[in-house]
Amino acid sequence: MRGFGYLSKEGVRSVWNNRMMSAASIGVLVSCLLITGAAMLISLNVNNVVEQVGKDNQITVFLKDDIDELTAIQKVGPEIRHLDNICDCEFYSKDQAITEWESELGPLFGELQGEENPLPNAFHVTMVDLSQYGETVKSIKSVEGVDMISDRSEVAKRLTDLNRLVTQVGLWLVAALGIVSLFIISNSVRMTMYSRRFEISIMKSVGATNHFVRTPFVIEGIVLGLISGVLASCIIAFLYEAMMTAVKYIVPITEIPYDQLAVEMTGGFILFGMVVGAVGALISIGRYLNMEGGEILGW
């Protein structure tokens, strides 16, 4: 335990001794985490909206003018209910519709009750899965007596397209910045190794194990990742509301409160940062572990 404490102190001290490279490593890794987090948050919010729209996705199926209320209830309704992907099918008479119009738009529509009512009978239909919207609409239109359907496919398409775009762009940027982060952290650790090459040479000459030599540098990488994760968590929490406001200009959505995401995002940032830091350090130290003391110094 005492040996590990010493190695840990050496790793933390290296972060400060090489603070310029450490700052560069942290800056790049924070940028990577912010882009990753932004893509994840937008995707989570869009998926949440898609899920809610899927649950509440009530379309209106208008019937032909010659379909009376009895025929609609006894024949058309059961056919729609038995289609795939239908969660609910509720009859909505033209008298109900005109009454709602009257309450919202004035008494003028009250004169259109009964035979004067120009509105068709309809059904309010709720789908199970929004992703099957197109196929379900086609099935409903094939039912005899159906005239037209209120089409919300544009909303579904915009949400799906936005989610796909965010996911694809996010993956490419994360991959690119992840590689850059590994490169920067590797170079930061390599500079530490260079400044301590004589010490490492002596340790290897007197029989120090690879684990003993490797541990301080891995801890240095982990510390860099930890700091990056904490900083990125604070920044993303501060920018979340502004980021979602920008998204609303594209698609009007109700965002998930950040409080519900904070624990997972912070934990994910810290874990991702520490893993990248450790891997970067391992990449940097690996080539030296098989060298003897003189080889490390270039003798």
Residue pairs with C-beta under 8 A, 6 or more apart in sequence:
3 212
4 215
7 212
7 215
7 216
7 219
8 215
8 216
8 219
10 216
10 219
11 215
11 216
11 217
11 218
11 219
11 220
11 222
11 223
12 219
12 220
12 223
14 189
14 192
14 196
14 216
14 217
14 220
15 22
15 220
15 223
15 224
15 227
16 22
17 192
17 195
18 188
18 191
18 192
18 195
21 184
21 187
21 188
21 191
22 188
22 224
24 184
24 188
25 181
25 184
25 185
25 188
25 224
25 228
25 277
25 280
26 224
26 227
26 228
26 231
28 177
28 180
28 181
28 184
29 181
29 184
29 185
29 224
29 225
29 228
29 232
29 273
29 276
29 277
30 228
30 231
30 232
30 235
31 177
32 174
32 177
32 178
32 180
32 181
32 276
33 228
33 229
33 232
33 236
33 269
33 272
33 273
34 232
34 235
34 236
34 239
35 170
35 173
35 174
35 177
36 170
36 173
36 174
36 272
37 232
37 236
37 265
37 268
37 269
38 170
38 236
38 239
38 243
39 166
39 167
39 169
39 170
39 171
39 173
39 174
40 170
40 265
40 268
41 236
41 240
41 243
41 244
41 261
41 265
42 162
42 166
42 243
42 244
42 247
43 163
43 166
43 167
43 170
44 256
44 261
45 244
45 247
45 253
45 255
45 256
46 159
46 162
46 163
46 166
46 251
46 253
47 163
48 256
49 159
49 251
49 253
49 254
50 130
50 156
50 159
50 160
50 163
53 130
53 152
53 155
53 156
53 159
54 127
54 128
54 129
54 130
54 131
56 126
57 126
57 127
57 130
57 133
57 152
58 124
58 125
58 126
59 124
59 125
59 126
59 127
59 137
59 149
59 150
59 151
59 152
60 92
60 122
60 123
60 124
60 125
60 149
60 150
61 80
61 122
61 123
61 124
61 125
61 140
61 146
61 149
61 150
62 120
62 121
62 122
62 146
62 147
62 148
62 149
62 150
63 72
63 76
63 120
63 121
63 122
63 123
63 145
63 146
63 147
64 120
64 145
64 146
64 147
65 120
65 147
67 76
67 120
67 121
67 145
68 121
69 91
69 93
69 121
71 145
72 91
72 121
72 123
72 145
73 91
75 145
76 123
76 143
76 144
76 145
76 146
77 89
77 91
77 123
79 143
79 144
80 86
80 89
80 123
80 125
80 140
80 143
80 146
81 89
83 136
83 139
83 140
83 143
84 132
84 136
84 139
85 127
85 128
85 129
85 132
85 135
85 136
85 139
86 125
86 126
86 127
86 128
86 136
87 126
87 127
87 128
88 124
88 125
88 126
89 123
89 124
89 125
89 126
90 123
90 124
90 125
91 121
91 122
91 123
92 121
92 122
92 123
92 124
93 121
93 122
94 117
94 119
94 120
94 121
94 122
95 113
95 114
95 117
97 119
97 122
98 109
98 110
98 112
98 113
98 117
98 119
99 113
101 109
101 119
102 108
102 109
102 110
112 118
112 119
120 147
125 140
127 133
127 136
130 156
131 160
133 152
133 153
133 156
134 153
137 149
137 151
137 153
140 146
140 149
141 149
158 250
158 251
159 251
162 247
162 250
162 251
178 276
181 276
181 280
182 276
182 279
182 280
182 283
183 280
184 280
185 221
185 224
185 225
185 276
185 277
185 280
185 281
185 284
186 280
186 281
186 283
186 284
187 284
188 220
188 224
188 280
189 217
189 220
189 221
189 280
189 281
189 284
189 285
190 284
192 217
192 220
193 200
193 217
193 284
193 285
193 288
197 296
197 297
198 297
200 213
200 288
200 296
201 293
201 294
201 296
201 297
202 293
203 212
203 213
204 213
204 291
204 292
204 293
204 296
205 292
205 293
210 289
213 285
213 288
213 289
214 282
214 285
214 289
217 281
217 284
217 285
218 278
218 281
218 282
218 285
220 277
220 281
221 277
221 278
221 279
221 280
221 281
221 282
222 274
222 277
222 278
222 281
223 277
224 273
224 277
225 270
225 272
225 273
225 274
225 275
225 276
225 277
225 278
226 270
226 273
226 274
226 277
227 273
228 269
228 273
228 277
229 266
229 269
229 270
229 271
229 272
229 273
229 274
230 266
230 269
230 270
232 269
232 273
233 262
233 265
233 266
233 269
233 270
236 265
236 269
237 258
237 262
237 265
240 255
240 258
241 255
241 258
244 253
244 255
247 253
247 255
248 255
288 296
